[in-house]
Amino acid sequence: MTTTLGRPVSRQRWVGLAVLVLAVTLVALDATVLSLALPSISETLHPSGTQLLWIGDSYSFVLAGLLVSMGALSDRIGRKKLLLLGSSAFGAASLLAAYAPSAGWLILARALLGVAGATIMPSTLSLIRSLFPDARERATAIGIWGAGATAGAALGPVVGGVLLEHFWWGSVFLLNLPILALLLVLGAWLLPESKDPNPGRWDVLSVLLSMTGVIGVVYAIKEAAAGGLGHWPVPVAFALGATALTVFVRRQLRLPTPLLDVRLFTDPRFTAAVLGSLASLIGLSGVIFFMSQYLQLVRGYSPLTAGLAELPAFVGAVAGGLLTARLARRTGARVTLVGGLLVMGLGIAVLGWVQQDSSYLVLGSSFLAVGTAEGIVYTLSADLVLTAAPADKAGAASAVSETAYELGTALGIALVGSVVTAIYAATLVAPAGTDPAVAAQAEESIGNAVEAAGTLPGELGAQLLTASRDAFVHGMNIAAFIAAALLLSAAAFSWYLLRRRAGDDASAEQPSELVH
């Protein structure tokens, strides 16, 4: 790897790290900051239940589909250059989203944000390798970076709640602009440029295959959860996505300079890390998606109060990211990763028993456990991915880790959110005397139900509100159990992958940089 600006002095390295943490926190925050704004968006733009899910996850879908491609591009044209270009585009897309006049416009703007975000994320982790050549310093830097990434996702509802208390929902996007201005100025000044000295060509066909594959498979999962396996787009989208991914893998094995070196997955540390990151983000984003609605529309919290109620997840994410290095040194990477997945699964399972009047102590404890475990799992996963990859492929390898991050976020909303939505619609029984058009509106989403209840006479409106809240909590409980089962299964599989193999000197239990 070459560094065109030379190696930064010690103080400049840490300030440069702060710039990278700011960037990754912003991209992660944008994936969840909209969660508390969904009731306000429902009231203003009147999206359908499906549109509401797309507003939530179009950002992460596109981001996940492009991350590998943009990671490989950053290795070729320069990580700093792509980071700064992406930041500028992110600002422009934020303006489009803030002033979206319709649900379709907002979905499109969120997709454009995903394109811009895909150019930012891979550069942040791979640039750490340029800034910190020393393994111990790099381990500390990765811990701080991981805390920023997970804290950003957990902080989204808090930031959204504060803004929504005083401004309209579009303000959650305008928040990006001053942060991006600071990022552009400091990034241009402090960050070194780095890239692969022998990058080869950027294979456009591989880019199209990877994006088609990821989006096709995720879309199929989303539609299956919402409409069932018999819904015709499901098999078509899944077949298209699976075929594209199969062709993509075969093409990468043949290319002299692949977009993604799929042979990295032969390293069990790499595979376990990607699996852990994916599963933990499905859990975290799913919890944030349905709990943000639960707190506001079921318990009646204001956006600010709901955001503060989710604050333990943010505190836990920061603490978990910063404690990862110490835990990994004491217990090893295998125990730390699997333990984090187990704790997260159990924390989410608690939400399966939550009712409308459950004590906040139960909710807060679950948020703290989920946030802390996510901070540990994601930070360690990022380190394992970076350690397993060659230095000159840091951008592409980092992109795999961050693809798991964003794919997990998208699947969390798509899968968990679709389960909640489907069960809610199936179990909601409007009270006798409700106009059929009003009942159909209420079945779309709990946000629509709350709005519809306000248009009905007193007793009838109260009955519809109670029925919609009961149906939503039922769907939330089942979705929580499904997410918990996924986390516990990922823990068992990671334990298997990271087992010590007899006669294998390069064992999967070989410590990561965080252990040094």
N, C-alpha and C positions, 0 to 999 in steps of 0.2 A: 504494500500500500504506500502511496506517495502522499505527502502533505505539502501543498504548494506554498503555504504561508509559514512553514516551519512549525516547531513545537511551541505552544504557548507557555508562558511562565506560569508558575504554580497558581498565583492568585487569579490570573486570567482564565485558567482552566476551570476553576470553580465558578466563576461568574458566567463563563460559557455554558457550564452545566445548568446554571439557573435559567438561562435562555432556553435550553432544550427541555427542561422540566416545564417551563411556562408553555412551550408549544404543545407538548404531549398532554398536559393538563387541559388546555383549551380544547383540543380535539376530543378528548375523552369526555369532558364536561358537556360538549355539544350533543353527545349521544344520549344524555339523560336529562339535560336541563329542561327539555320540553315536556317532561312527564307531568309536572304540576300544572302546566298551561293547557293540558288537554281539555279540561272542563270549560275553560274560557274560549278555546278554539271551537269547541262544539257549539257554544252559545253564539259565537260570532259568524263562523263560516258554515255551520250546519253540515258537517261531513257525515257520510254514512259510517256504519261500524267498520266496514272494510277500509274506507278511506282513512279513518282514524288510525288504524293499524299501519297503513302505508305512510302516514305522516310521521308516525313514530319510528318506523324501521327502514324507510327508503334511504336515509342517510347511511346507515350501517350496511345495508345491502350493497350499495354501489362502492362504498369504502372497502368492504371485504373483497369484492370482485376485482378491484384494481390494485390492491396493496402489493401483491407479488410482482405485478408488472412494473409498478412505480418503484419498488425496491430495486429491481434489476436496472431500471433506468437511472436511478440515483448512483449505482455503482459505475455507470457508464459516463454520465455527463457531469457528475459531481453532486455530493450530498448536500453541501451548503447551498449551491445554486438552486437545486430543486426545492429545498426547504423554503427559500426566500420567494421563489416563484409561486409555490403553493400557498404561502401565507397571503400574498397579494390577491390571489384568486379566491381564497377563503373569505376575505373581507368583502369582495364584490358580491359573492353568493349570499353572504349574511344580510346585505342590504336588500337583495331580492326577497329573501325569506321574511324579513321584518315587515315588509309592506305588501305581502301576498294578499290579493283581493278575494281569492277563492281557495277551496281545498285542493283542487288540481294544481294551482299555481304553487301552493306551499309544498306539495309533494315534489314537484319539479325542482323547486329551489333547494329543498333538502337533498335531492339527488346530486345537484351541482355542488353543494357543500361536501358531499361524499367524494366527488371527484377531486376537489381541492384538498380535502383532508388526506386522501391517499398519497398525495405528493409530500405531505408533511411527516406523517408517522414513521416511515422507514428510515428517514434521515436522522431522526432524533437518537435512536438507540445505536445506530452504526457510527455516528459521529463521536459517541462516547469512547469508542476504540481509538480514535485519533487523538482525543483530548487526554486520555489516561492510559499511557503505555504500561504503567506499573499495575500489576495484578491486584494488589491490595487496595490501591486507590480506586481502581476500576470497579472493584466489588462494592466499595462504599458508594461510588457514583451510581451504579446500577440499582442499589437499594433506594437511593433518593429518587432516581428516575421512576422506579416501580411504584414508590409511594405517591408520586405525582400522578402517574397514570391511573391508579386505582382510586386515589382520592378525587380525581377529576370526575370520574363516573359517580362516585358517592356524593360529591359536593353539588352535582347538578340540581337536585331537588331543592337544596337549601338556597342556592343562588336564585333559582327560579322563583321560589317562594318570596324572597325579599323583593325582587323586581315586580312580581305580580301584585304585591301588596300596595304598590304606589303607581305602577304604570300598566300599559296594555301588554298583551302577550308577545307582541313583536319586539319588546325591549330585551327579551332573552337573547335575541340575535344581535342587536345593536351593541350589547356588552362586548362582543368580539372585537369591535373596531379599535378602541384604545389599546387593548392588549396586543392586537396584531401590529399596530403602529410601533409599540415598544419592541416587539419581537423583531420587526424588520430593521430597526435602527441598531439594536444591540447585536443582533445576529450578524449583520453585515460587518460590524466592527470587531466582534470577539471570536467568531467561530472560524476554525481552519477549514480550508477546502480539502476534500479527500475523495478518491475514487479508485476504481480498479485500474491498474496500469495496463492490463491486457483484457479489455472488457468483451471483445467480440461484438457481433452485431446484435441489435435489439430485434428479436423475432416477432413481427407483428402478428403472424398467425397464432403464435403461442399466447400472445396477449388476448386475442379474441377468444381463443379456446378456454383460457383460464376464467375469463369474465363470464362467458356463456355457461360454463360448467358450474361455477359457484352460484350465480344468480338462479340458474335453472333448478338446481337441487334445493336451494333454500326456498325458492318460490313454491316448489312442489310440497315441501314440508309444511309451509304456511297454509297453503290451500287445503291440504289434507286435514290439518287441525281444525280449519274453519268449516269446510264443507264435506269432509269425509273422503275416503279413498275412491268412492264411486264418482266423485266430481270430475268431469272429463279433463280439465286442465292438469290434474295431478299426474296421471301416468305420462301424458305428453311432455310436460315440463321436466319430470324426473328422468324420462328416457333421454331427452335432449341434453340435460345437464350431465347425466352419468356418461353418456357417449362422449361428450366434449371433454370431460375430465379424463376419460380413458385414453382418448387420442392425445390429449395434452401430455400425459405421463409418458406414453410411448415416444412421443416426439422429443421430449426432454432427454430421454435415454439415448436418442440417436444424434442429437445436436452436439457439435464440438464445444460450443459455449451456450449451454442451456439457460433459459430464462430463470428456471428454478432447478437446482441440482436435487432431484428427488431421491438420490442415493443418501442424502442426509438422513432420511427416515430409517435407514438401516441401523443408525445409532439409537439404541433404546432410550438414552437420555433425551435426545431430540424429540422422539415420538411421544414419550411420556410428558415432556414439557408442553408440547403443542396440545395434547389431549387435556392436560390439567388446565391450561389457560382457557381452552374452548369451553370446557364444562363449567368452570367457575364463573365465566362471564355470562353464560346462559342463566345460571342461578342468580347472579347479581342483577342483571338487567331485567329479568323476569320479575324479581321481587320489587324493584323500583317501579316498574310499569304498573303492576296491579296494586301495590301498597299506596302509591301516590293517589290513585283514584279512591281507594278504600278510605284513606284518611280524610279526604275532602268530601266525597259524595256519600259515604256511609256514616262516618263519625261526625261530619259537619265541621271539620277544621277549616280555618282560612288557609290560603296558600302559604303564608308565612309560618303559621303554626305547624302545618303539615311538613314544611321544609325543615323546621327545627326538630320536629319529631323524628325525622330520619337522620339527624345529625350524628347519632352514635355510629352509623355506618361509615361516615366520613372520618370520624376520630379513629375508629378501628382500622380503616384502610391505611391511614398515615402511619399509625403505630405498627401495623403488621408489616408494611414495606420496610420500615426502619429496623425492625427486629429480626428480619429474615436472615441477615448475615450471622448474627449471634446464634440463632436457632440452628442454622445449617452447620455451623462449626461444632456445636455441642452434640447434635443428634444425627447429622448426615443429611444429604439431600433427599434420600429416599423417605426417611421417616418424616422429615419436615413437609415435603410435598404431599404425601399421603395423609398425614395428620391434618394439614390445612383443608384438604378436600373433605375429610370426614367431619371436621368441625362445621364446615360450611353446610354440608348436607343436613346435619342434625339441626343447625340453626334455622334452615329453611323449613324443615319438617315441623318445627314448632308452630309455624304459621298455618299449618293444616288444621289446627284446633282453634284458631282465633275466631271469635264471634264479634257481633256488633259492639258488645259492651265489655270486651276483654280488657283487663288491666293494661295500662301503658307499660308497666314494668315488664310484662311478657314481650310486648312489641320491641321495646328498647333493648332488651337483652338479646333478642333475635337479631336486630339490626347490628348490634355491636359484634356479635359472633360472626355474622356473615361478612361484615366489612373487614374485620381483622383477618379472617381466614383468606379472603380474597386478596388482601394486600400481600400476604405471605406467598400464596400460590402463584400469583402473577409475577411478582418480583423474582422468585426462584425460577419460574419457567423461563422468563426472559434471559436470565443468566445462563441457564442450561443450554438454551438455543444458541446464544452468542458464543459460548465456550465450545460447542460441538462443531461450529462452522469455521472454515478457513477465514483468515483475516480479510483477504481480498474479496470475499463474498459476503461480507458483513451486512450490506444493504439488503440483499436478497434473503438471507437467513433471518434478519430482523423482520423483514416483511412477512415471513411465515408466522412468526410469533404474533405480530400485530394483526395479521389476517385472522388468526384464531381469536384474538381479542375482539375485533369488529364483527366477525362471523358469530361469535358467541353473543355479542350484544344484539345483533339482528335476529338470531334464533331465539334468544330469550324473549324478545318482544313478539316475534312471529309465532313461536311454538307455545310459550306460556300464555301470551296475550290471546292467541287464537283459542286456546282451551278455555280460558276464562270467558271469552266472548261467546263461544259456542254453547257452553253449559248455561251461561246466563240466559241466552235467547231460548234455549230448550226448556228451562225450568220456570221462566217468568210466566205467571198466570195473572193477566190483568183482571181486576175486580169486575163483577157483573155491572153492566151499565156503562162501561168505558167505550167510547166511540172507537170503532175498528181502526180508523186512521191514526188515532192517538195511541192505541195499543201497538200498532205496527211501528210507530215512531219510538215507543218505549223499548221495544225489543231490539232495536239497533245497538244501543249502548246504554249504560247506566246514566251517562251524562244527558242523553236525550230523554231518559225516563224522568230524571229530576226536573228537566225543563217542562216536559209534558204534564207532570203532576201539578206544576204551578198554574196550569191553565184550567184545571178541573175544579169543580166545587169542593169545599173544604174536606168533608169526610171521604169522598171518592179519591181526591188527590192524595190524602194521607194514606189510604189503603194501597194505591199504586206505588207510592214512595216506599212503603214498608215491603211490599212484594218485590220490588226491584232490588232493594238492599239485601233481602234474604237470598235472592237468586245470585247476586254478585258474590256475596260471601261464600255461598256454596261452590261456585266456580273457582273462586280464589283458593279455597281449601284443597280442592282436588288438584289444581295446578301446582300448589306448593308441594304436595306429596309426589307428584310426577317429577318436579325439579329436584327434590331431595333424593329420589331414587336414582336419578341420573348422576348426581354428585357422588353418591355412595358407590355406584357401579364404576365411575371413573377412578375412584380411590382404589378399588380392588384391582382394576386393570393396570394402573400405574405401579402398584406394589409388585405385580407380576413382571412388568416390563423392566423395572429397576432392580430385579433380583440379581444377586451375584452369580455369575456363570463359572462353573469349574473350568480352570485352565484358560480363562479369558483375562489376559493382563489388562486389557482396556475395558474393564468391567463397567457396566452401567452404574455401579455404585461409586465409581471413581468420583472424587469430590469436584464440585464446580469451583469457579473462581471465588464465590462467596465463602467457601470453606477455608481458603488460604489465608 
